[in-house]
């Protein structure tokens, strides 16, 4: 798992809206969930978790062992 770039997120959230930020107060910023902040920043295209079908496709395409082993 990668960490959050808190400095960039704080700049985007706390910077005045006329300067390209959201113009949130510190209290508003810290009350947001990461999902809410992401949505407000226009990053709402989350991918669904991988399902069994996709896992099976990947296992077939990239087996741990060579055929015949």
MMTF fields as JSON, N, C-alpha, C and O atoms, coordinates in Angstrom:
{
  "mmtfVersion": "1.0.0",
  "mmtfProducer": "UNKNOWN",
  "numBonds": 275,
  "numAtoms": 276,
  "numGroups": 69,
  "numChains": 1,
  "numModels": 1,
  "chainsPerModel": [1],
  "groupsPerChain": [69],
  "chainIdList": ["A"],
  "bondAtomList": [4, 2, 8, 6, 12, 10, 16, 14, 20, 18, 24, 22, 28, 26, 32, 30, 36, 34, 40, 38, 44, 42, 48, 46, 52, 50, 56, 54, 60, 58, 64, 62, 68, 66, 72, 70, 76, 74, 80, 78, 84, 82, 88, 86, 92, 90, 96, 94, 100, 98, 104, 102, 108, 106, 112, 110, 116, 114, 120, 118, 124, 122, 128, 126, 132, 130, 136, 134, 140, 138, 144, 142, 148, 146, 152, 150, 156, 154, 160, 158, 164, 162, 168, 166, 172, 170, 176, 174, 180, 178, 184, 182, 188, 186, 192, 190, 196, 194, 200, 198, 204, 202, 208, 206, 212, 210, 216, 214, 220, 218, 224, 222, 228, 226, 232, 230, 236, 234, 240, 238, 244, 242, 248, 246, 252, 250, 256, 254, 260, 258, 264, 262, 268, 266, 272, 270],
  "bondOrderList": [1, 1, 1, 1, 1, 1, 1, 1, 1, 1, 1, 1, 1, 1, 1, 1, 1, 1, 1, 1, 1, 1, 1, 1, 1, 1, 1, 1, 1, 1, 1, 1, 1, 1, 1, 1, 1, 1, 1, 1, 1, 1, 1, 1, 1, 1, 1, 1, 1, 1, 1, 1, 1, 1, 1, 1, 1, 1, 1, 1, 1, 1, 1, 1, 1, 1, 1, 1],
  "groupList": [{"groupName": "UNK", "atomNameList": ["N", "CA", "C", "O"], "elementList": ["N", "C", "C", "O"], "formalChargeList": [0, 0, 0, 0], "bondAtomList": [1, 0, 2, 1, 3, 2], "bondOrderList": [1, 1, 2], "singleLetterCode": "X", "chemCompType": "L-PEPTIDE LINKING"}],
  "groupTypeList": [0, 0, 0, 0, 0, 0, 0, 0, 0, 0, 0, 0, 0, 0, 0, 0, 0, 0, 0, 0, 0, 0, 0, 0, 0, 0, 0, 0, 0, 0, 0, 0, 0, 0, 0, 0, 0, 0, 0, 0, 0, 0, 0, 0, 0, 0, 0, 0, 0, 0, 0, 0, 0, 0, 0, 0, 0, 0, 0, 0, 0, 0, 0, 0, 0, 0, 0, 0, 0],
  "groupIdList": [1, 2, 3, 4, 5, 6, 7, 8, 9, 10, 11, 12, 13, 14, 15, 16, 17, 18, 19, 20, 21, 22, 23, 24, 25, 26, 27, 28, 29, 30, 31, 32, 33, 34, 35, 36, 37, 38, 39, 40, 41, 42, 43, 44, 45, 46, 47, 48, 49, 50, 51, 52, 53, 54, 55, 56, 57, 58, 59, 60, 61, 62, 63, 64, 65, 66, 67, 68, 69],
  "secStructList": [7, 7, 7, 7, 7, 2, 2, 2, 2, 2, 2, 2, 2, 2, 1, 7, 4, 4, 4, 6, 1, 7, 7, 7, 7, 2, 2, 2, 2, 2, 2, 1, 7, 2, 2, 2, 2, 2, 2, 2, 6, 6, 7, 7, 7, 7, 7, 7, 7, 7, 7, 2, 2, 2, 2, 2, 2, 2, 2, 2, 2, 1, 7, 1, 1, 7, 6, 6, 7],
  "xCoordList": [0.842, 0.0, 0.88, 1.883, 0.515, 1.274, 0.646, -0.55, 1.463, 0.966, 0.292, 0.377, -0.366, -1.01, 0.012, 0.919, -0.127, 0.691, -0.061, -0.769, 0.115, -0.658, -0.423, -1.355, 0.806, 1.078, 0.262, -0.332, 0.231, -0.536, -2.032, -2.746, -2.505, -3.919, -4.309, -5.372, -3.453, -3.748, -3.732, -4.579, -2.761, -2.74, -4.021, -4.617, -4.449, -5.658, -6.9, -7.797, -6.965, -8.145, -8.217, -9.291, -7.083, -7.081, -6.85, -7.195, -6.274, -6.011, -7.345, -8.339, -7.343, -8.564, -9.058, -8.263, -10.366, -10.94, -10.521, -10.42, -10.273, -9.823, -8.409, -7.991, -7.668, -6.311, -6.273, -5.199, -7.437, -7.487, -7.711, -7.699, -7.917, -8.167, -9.652, -10.492, -9.952, -11.348, -11.808, -13.01, -10.882, -11.231, -11.841, -12.653, -11.452, -11.981, -11.266, -10.106, -11.963, -11.303, -10.555, -10.877, -9.568, -8.881, -9.844, -9.681, -10.847, -11.812, -12.585, -12.783, -13.023, -13.744, -12.847, -13.278, -11.595, -10.659, -10.47, -10.576, -10.193, -9.886, -11.104, -10.951, -12.303, -13.508, -13.874, -14.7, -13.27, -13.56, -12.934, -11.869, -13.595, -12.984, -12.126, -12.346, -11.152, -10.365, -11.249, -10.951, -12.319, -13.221, -13.917, -14.053, -14.358, -15.014, -14.047, -14.398, -12.834, -11.837, -11.509, -11.401, -11.354, -11.064, -12.174, -11.902, -13.414, -14.556, -14.566, -14.807, -14.306, -14.305, -13.187, -13.322, -12.087, -10.969, -11.135, -10.265, -12.267, -12.54, -11.908, -11.764, -11.532, -10.915, -11.909, -11.633, -13.054, -14.116, -14.177, -15.168, -13.149, -13.178, -12.448, -11.379, -13.03, -12.442, -12.693, -13.74, -11.737, -11.907, -12.482, -12.146, -13.349, -13.908, -12.825, -11.902, -12.926, -11.946, -11.972, -12.991, -10.846, -10.749, -11.639, -11.659, -12.362, -13.23, -12.539, -11.413, -13.239, -12.69, -12.36, -11.334, -13.229, -13.022, -11.723, -10.962, -11.47, -10.236, -9.019, -7.987, -9.114, -8.016, -7.703, -6.537, -8.744, -8.544, -7.85, -6.978, -8.231, -7.59, -6.099, -5.26, -5.789, -4.386, -3.578, -2.431, -4.176, -3.472, -3.209, -2.152, -4.157, -3.963, -2.893, -2.102, -2.874, -1.912, -0.511, 0.476, -0.417, 0.89, 0.995, 0.977, 1.103, 1.177, 2.491, 3.509, 2.439, 3.63, 4.648, 5.851, 4.176, 5.07, 4.909, 3.855, 5.947, 5.881, 5.038, 4.961, 4.415, 3.632, 4.533, 5.658, 4.059, 4.822, 5.62, 6.211, 5.659, 6.402, 5.53, 5.979],
  "yCoordList": [-1.184, 0.0, 1.237, 1.292, 2.214, 3.45, 4.462, 4.405, 5.388, 6.402, 7.541, 7.653, 8.37, 9.552, 10.67, 10.778, 11.493, 12.694, 13.809, 14.612, 13.832, 14.762, 16.214, 17.017, 16.566, 17.965, 18.389, 19.467, 17.551, 17.883, 17.923, 18.803, 16.954, 16.939, 18.166, 18.748, 18.559, 19.74, 21.004, 21.881, 21.097, 22.268, 22.333, 23.401, 21.195, 21.172, 21.488, 22.182, 20.992, 21.204, 22.567, 23.163, 23.07, 24.313, 25.559, 26.664, 25.391, 26.556, 27.189, 26.495, 28.49, 29.207, 28.729, 28.379, 28.717, 28.221, 29.056, 28.532, 30.356, 31.195, 30.824, 31.171, 30.113, 29.682, 28.213, 27.614, 27.633, 26.261, 25.219, 24.025, 25.637, 24.682, 24.572, 25.116, 23.866, 23.689, 24.772, 24.961, 25.481, 26.547, 26.079, 26.783, 24.893, 24.349, 24.953, 25.353, 25.016, 25.397, 24.158, 23.044, 24.329, 23.152, 22.151, 20.943, 22.639, 21.743, 20.953, 19.75, 21.596, 20.903, 19.863, 18.743, 20.244, 19.33, 18.057, 16.956, 18.196, 17.026, 16.177, 15.037, 16.699, 15.902, 15.045, 14.139, 15.324, 14.547, 13.16, 12.982, 12.192, 10.881, 10.942, 11.814, 10.041, 10.027, 9.88, 10.474, 9.107, 8.942, 10.257, 10.593, 11.003, 12.288, 13.29, 13.999, 13.344, 14.268, 13.912, 14.798, 12.636, 12.183, 12.584, 13.043, 12.411, 12.783, 14.288, 14.726, 15.075, 16.529, 17.009, 18.039, 16.264, 16.634, 16.1, 16.294, 15.423, 14.93, 13.599, 13.235, 12.873, 11.566, 10.485, 9.671, 10.485, 9.566, 8.294, 7.566, 8.012, 6.816, 5.668, 5.246, 5.176, 4.071, 2.771, 2.599, 1.862, 0.56, -0.407, -0.359, -1.276, -2.304, -3.326, -3.521, -3.973, -5.014, -6.139, -6.383, -6.813, -7.917, -9.069, -9.43, -9.633, -10.767, -12.087, -12.112, -13.193, -14.532, -14.767, -15.363, -14.299, -14.51, -13.903, -14.543, -12.661, -11.989, -12.666, -12.786, -13.108, -13.819, -15.099, -15.424, -15.823, -17.058, -16.764, -17.522, -15.671, -15.273, -14.996, -15.428, -14.284, -13.95, -15.193, -15.334, -16.098, -17.336, -18.186, -18.807, -18.219, -18.98, -18.332, -19.031, -17.028, -16.319, -16.306, -16.303, -16.297, -16.211, -17.284, -16.963, -18.551, -19.604, -19.539, -19.052, -20.04, -20.053, -21.069, -20.887, -22.13, -23.173, -23.304, -22.994, -23.758, -24.044, -25.293, -26.154, -25.389, -26.581, -27.793, -27.738, -28.893, -30.131, -30.272, -31.326, -29.268, -29.368, -29.938, -30.096],
  "zCoordList": [0.0, 0.0, 0.0, 0.712, -0.784, -0.819, 0.122, 0.406, 0.603, 1.51, 0.782, -0.441, 1.531, 0.981, 0.857, 1.683, -0.158, -0.298, 0.434, -0.174, 1.766, 2.593, 2.233, 2.272, 1.884, 1.526, 0.313, 0.309, -0.71, -1.917, -1.613, -2.092, -0.808, -0.459, 0.357, 0.139, 1.293, 2.113, 1.261, 1.43, 0.338, -0.551, -1.375, -1.512, -1.923, -2.747, -1.925, -2.404, -0.704, 0.124, 0.77, 0.847, 1.236, 2.01, 1.168, 1.588, -0.007, -0.876, -1.28, -1.492, -1.379, -1.764, -3.121, -3.994, -3.291, -4.535, -5.734, -6.844, -5.531, -6.651, -7.092, -8.197, -6.226, -6.558, -6.981, -7.046, -7.266, -7.728, -6.664, -6.963, -5.417, -4.34, -4.038, -4.754, -2.977, -2.571, -1.605, -1.421, -0.99, -0.066, 1.239, 1.839, 1.679, 2.928, 4.13, 4.038, 5.249, 6.495, 6.992, 6.578, 7.869, 8.405, 9.039, 8.865, 9.773, 10.398, 9.351, 9.518, 8.283, 7.211, 6.547, 6.271, 6.296, 5.636, 6.453, 5.913, 7.744, 8.569, 8.904, 9.345, 8.707, 8.923, 7.702, 7.809, 6.56, 5.358, 5.433, 6.023, 4.838, 4.662, 3.405, 2.565, 3.248, 2.005, 0.764, -0.273, 0.85, -0.3, -0.64, -1.817, 0.368, 0.123, -0.498, -1.441, 0.034, -0.498, -1.946, -2.795, -2.226, -3.574, -4.54, -5.65, -4.119, -4.941, -5.198, -6.323, -4.162, -4.308, -5.228, -5.888, -5.273, -6.133, -7.559, -8.409, -7.812, -9.151, -9.456, -10.623, -8.448, -8.637, -8.236, -7.354, -8.884, -8.496, -9.329, -9.262, -10.104, -10.944, -10.252, -10.691, -9.18, -8.443, -9.192, -9.817, -9.129, -9.746, -8.718, -7.534, -9.198, -8.323, -7.995, -8.785, -6.85, -6.517, -7.545, -8.191, -7.685, -8.628, -8.176, -7.0, -9.115, -8.82, -9.137, -9.633, -8.839, -9.078, -10.543, -10.87, -11.414, -12.845, -13.334, -14.059, -12.935, -13.349, -12.734, -13.395, -11.488, -10.849, -11.611, -11.836, -12.008, -12.77, -14.101, -14.526, -14.758, -16.018, -15.806, -16.596, -14.749, -14.475, -14.118, -14.542, -13.334, -12.972, -14.211, -14.322, -15.137, -16.365, -17.254, -17.887, -17.296, -18.139, -17.543, -18.279, -16.235, -15.55, -14.463, -13.275, -14.86, -13.85, -13.058, -13.55, -11.826, -10.985, -11.487, -11.301, -12.118, -12.612, -14.117, -14.672, -14.759, -16.183, -16.399, -15.523, -17.546, -17.858, -17.83, -18.326, -17.257, -17.181, -15.906, -15.672, -15.089, -13.821, -12.738, -11.603]
}
